[in-house]
Amino acid sequence: MKIFENLSASSRVEPAELDPYSRTVREVARKLEPAVVALGVPGGRGGGSGVILGLDEGAATAVTNSHVVQGLRARGRAEELSVVQSGGGTAPAEVLGFDPPSDLAVVRFSPEEEPVVAELGDADNLVVGQLVVAIGSPLGFQSTVTAGVVSALGRTLRGEGRRLIENVIQTDAAINPGNSGGPLADANGRVVGINTAIIGGAQGIGFAIPVSAAFRRVVFSLVTEGRVLRAYLGVMVQSQPAGAGGGARVESVATNSPAERAGLRPGDVIVGFEDHPVRNTDDLLSLLDGSVIGSDVQIRVLRRGKELSLSIRPREYREE
């Protein structure tokens, strides 16, 4: 009967027959999946994902989320951390360092399989509506690929411990528990963000920590020092749109902080830090390294259309 002939017909689609969107997602997954690892503890629940960004003398270095590592530490099992590569190889991992303010952490392991190092992109080049692909191990399903678009840029995210994480990427690519720490990639397979699934109950709303100058500084510090020495001003800031002149708009000023003593006010827009322009929050955060702690620095702010110069002495940021 003809109906059975139709049912038995092959429906296999060759890669060359895929539409351009599907081909792009497939190529990104093929390129990036070998660099993605699952993190967890033997026989334990929870964990997350990570992406290999370095290889040195046989040891692989992977970036993940700070809250993934902290969750394991809270259960007293951080010393048992292991990674599972895309091919199934498992190896114990060492936590080199973690940084709650950026929600980033770095682990190192000796891979059982030949590792692939992911290529880094730059989130500064992203535009709203651009295709992005997320890879990770949501709900324990390893090497899961989801795709979507950049929904918004420069978001402020309230993470665990009510801590604000600045300048994150919003996407509608499905991100679920276990995706945390996995890569968000552009259409060329370059990592432009580290996924974070620390907001529950959101449908069609995912977030990623952007790969930027601040990201690179944090990762470098975690690899070399095990911590991030960060200067503290005492302000919450939000990026100003480029069309509005750019800068970092002060949303709030902490009591008894360097910012309060310097005379910063909510509504001020920070546009310069010493000789450096401040176009957005990432510019400001990248300048707040250990070299300015305890030193008087000049910042330029716009207040009601007028530019002012203020002197501020940052202090070392310390965890509460």
C-alpha positions in Angstrom: 0.0 0.0 0.0 1.2 3.5 -0.8 0.8 4.7 2.7 3.4 2.1 3.9 5.7 3.1 1.1 5.6 6.7 2.3 6.2 5.6 5.9 9.3 3.6 4.9 10.8 6.3 2.8 14.0 7.8 4.2 13.7 11.2 5.7 17.4 11.8 6.4 18.5 15.3 5.6 22.1 15.7 4.5 24.1 18.6 6.0 24.2 20.3 2.6 20.5 20.3 2.5 20.0 22.2 5.8 18.8 25.8 5.7 21.4 28.5 6.4 20.3 28.9 10.1 20.5 25.2 10.8 23.9 24.9 9.1 25.3 27.7 11.2 24.0 26.2 14.5 25.3 22.8 13.5 28.8 24.2 12.6 29.0 26.1 15.9 28.1 23.0 17.8 30.6 20.9 15.9 33.4 23.4 16.5 32.7 24.2 20.1 31.3 21.0 21.7 34.7 19.3 22.2 35.8 22.3 24.4 32.8 22.1 26.7 32.9 20.1 29.9 30.5 19.1 32.6 31.4 19.8 36.3 30.2 17.9 39.3 31.1 15.4 42.0 31.0 11.6 41.9 27.5 10.4 42.5 26.3 13.9 43.4 23.6 16.2 42.0 24.1 19.7 40.8 27.2 21.0 39.3 27.4 22.9 36.0 29.3 23.3 32.8 32.6 24.9 31.8 34.6 25.7 28.7 38.3 25.0 28.0 40.1 28.2 27.3 43.7 27.2 27.8 46.2 24.3 27.6 49.6 24.3 29.3 52.0 21.3 29.6 49.2 18.8 29.4 46.9 20.5 31.8 43.7 22.1 30.6 42.2 25.3 32.1 38.4 25.8 32.0 36.2 28.7 33.0 32.9 28.3 34.8 30.7 30.2 37.1 31.7 31.2 40.6 28.3 30.1 42.0 28.9 26.6 40.6 32.1 26.2 42.6 30.6 27.9 45.6 27.7 25.5 45.6 30.0 22.6 45.7 32.0 24.2 48.5 28.9 24.8 50.5 28.2 21.1 50.4 31.7 20.4 51.5 32.5 18.7 48.2 34.7 21.1 46.3 37.7 18.9 46.8 35.9 16.1 44.9 35.3 18.2 41.8 35.6 16.4 38.6 35.1 17.2 34.9 33.6 15.1 32.2 34.7 15.9 28.6 32.4 15.6 25.6 33.8 12.2 24.8 33.1 10.8 28.3 36.6 11.0 29.8 36.5 12.0 33.5 39.3 13.7 35.5 39.6 15.3 38.9 39.8 19.1 38.8 41.5 21.7 41.0 39.8 25.0 41.6 42.4 27.7 40.9 40.2 30.5 42.1 36.7 32.0 42.0 35.4 35.6 42.0 31.8 36.2 43.2 31.5 39.8 41.9 32.0 38.6 38.3 30.5 35.2 38.9 33.6 33.6 37.3 35.8 30.7 38.4 38.7 28.8 36.9 39.5 25.1 37.2 42.4 23.0 36.0 42.5 19.3 35.1 44.6 16.7 33.3 42.4 15.6 30.4 41.9 12.0 29.5 41.1 13.0 25.9 42.9 15.4 23.6 41.2 18.7 24.6 40.0 21.4 22.2 40.6 25.0 23.3 37.7 27.3 22.5 38.3 30.6 20.6 37.4 33.8 22.5 35.3 36.5 20.8 34.4 39.9 22.1 30.9 40.8 23.5 31.5 44.4 22.6 30.9 43.5 19.0 27.4 41.9 19.7 24.2 43.5 18.5 20.6 42.9 19.6 19.0 40.3 17.3 22.3 38.5 16.6 22.3 34.7 16.5 23.9 33.0 19.6 24.4 29.4 20.5 24.6 27.9 24.1 26.2 24.6 24.9 26.2 22.9 28.3 24.7 20.2 30.5 21.3 21.4 31.6 19.6 19.1 34.1 22.4 16.6 33.6 22.0 16.2 29.8 25.5 16.7 28.6 26.4 18.5 25.3 23.0 20.1 24.9 22.8 22.7 22.2 20.3 25.5 22.2 20.1 28.6 19.9 18.5 32.0 20.1 19.3 35.7 19.7 20.8 38.4 21.7 17.7 39.9 23.4 19.4 42.8 25.1 22.9 44.1 26.2 24.1 45.8 29.3 21.7 44.2 31.7 22.2 44.2 35.5 21.6 40.8 37.1 21.0 40.2 40.8 22.7 36.9 41.5 23.1 34.7 44.5 23.6 36.5 47.8 21.7 39.5 46.2 24.9 40.6 44.6 24.6 42.7 41.4 26.5 41.5 38.3 26.9 44.3 35.8 26.7 44.4 32.0 25.4 40.9 31.3 24.0 39.6 28.0 20.3 38.7 27.8 19.3 35.9 25.4 16.3 33.8 24.6 18.5 30.7 24.0 17.2 28.1 26.5 19.5 28.1 29.6 18.6 25.8 32.5 20.3 24.6 35.7 23.5 22.8 34.6 24.1 25.3 31.8 25.8 27.5 34.2 29.4 28.0 33.2 29.0 26.8 29.6 29.7 29.0 26.6 27.5 31.3 24.7 29.0 31.6 21.2 28.5 33.7 18.1 27.8 32.4 14.6 31.5 31.8 14.1 31.8 29.6 17.1 33.7 32.2 19.2 32.8 32.4 22.9 31.2 35.7 23.7 29.7 34.9 27.0 29.6 32.5 30.0 26.1 31.3 30.6 24.6 31.7 34.1 21.4 30.1 35.3 21.1 31.8 38.6 17.6 33.2 38.1 14.8 30.7 38.6 11.4 30.7 36.9 12.4 32.7 33.9 11.0 31.5 30.5 12.8 32.6 27.4 15.2 34.8 29.4 18.7 33.6 29.8 21.8 35.5 30.8 25.6 35.3 30.2 28.6 37.1 31.6 30.2 38.9 28.6 33.7 38.2 27.3 35.3 41.6 27.5 38.4 43.3 28.8 37.1 42.9 32.4 36.5 39.2 31.8 40.0 38.7 30.5 41.5 40.6 33.5 39.5 38.5 36.0 40.4 35.2 34.3 44.1 36.1 34.2 44.1 37.1 37.9 42.4 33.8 38.9 44.9 31.8 36.9 48.0 33.6 38.2 46.9 34.7 41.7 43.9 32.6 42.6 42.0 35.8 43.4 41.1 39.2 41.9 42.4 42.3 43.6 39.7 44.8 42.9 39.3 48.5 43.8 36.1 49.6 45.4 34.3 52.9 44.7 31.0 52.2 46.4 28.6 52.9 43.5 26.1 50.9 41.5 26.4 51.9 37.8 24.5 51.2 34.6 25.8 51.7 31.1 24.5 54.7 29.2 23.5 54.0 25.6 26.0 55.2 23.0 23.3 57.4 21.5 23.1 59.2 24.9 26.8 59.9 24.9 27.9 56.7 26.7 29.5 56.5 30.1 28.6 54.7 33.4 25.5 56.2 35.1 25.6 56.2 38.9 22.4 54.5 40.2 23.3 54.5 43.9 26.1 55.5 46.2 27.0 53.5 49.3 27.1 55.2 52.7 30.7 55.9 54.0 32.2 54.8 50.6 35.0 56.5 48.6 32.3 57.6 46.2 30.3 59.4 48.9 33.4 61.1 50.2 34.4 62.2 46.7 30.9 63.8 46.2 29.5 61.4 43.6 25.7 61.5 43.4 23.0 59.3 41.9 22.4 60.5 38.3 26.0 61.4 37.7 27.5 59.8 34.6 31.2 58.8 34.9 32.8 59.5 31.5 36.5 59.5 32.4 38.9 57.8 34.8 42.4 59.5 34.9 43.4 59.6 31.2 41.0 56.8 30.1 37.6 57.4 28.6 34.7 55.5 30.3 32.2 54.5 27.6 30.3 51.9 29.6 30.4 50.0 32.9 32.8 47.5 31.4 35.3 50.3 30.8 35.0 51.4 34.4 35.3 47.9 35.9 38.4 47.1 33.8 40.1 50.1 35.3 39.3 49.2 38.9 42.3 47.0 39.5 44.8 46.8 42.3 47.0 49.5 41.0 44.6 52.3 42.0 43.9 51.1 45.6 44.8 53.8 48.1 45.7 56.3 45.4 44.0 59.6 44.6 42.6 59.4 41.1 40.7 61.9 39.0 37.3 61.0 37.5 35.3 63.0 35.1 31.5 63.1 35.5 28.6 64.7 33.8 26.1 66.3 36.1 23.1 68.1 34.7 25.0 68.7 31.4 28.2 70.0 33.0 31.4 68.1 33.2 33.1 68.0 36.7 36.4 66.6 37.9 36.3 64.8 41.2 39.2 63.2 43.2 38.5 59.8 44.6 40.6 57.3 46.6 39.5 53.7 45.9 39.9 51.1 48.6 40.3 47.4 48.3 37.1 45.5 47.6 36.4 42.9 50.3 33.8 40.2 50.4 31.1 40.9 53.0 
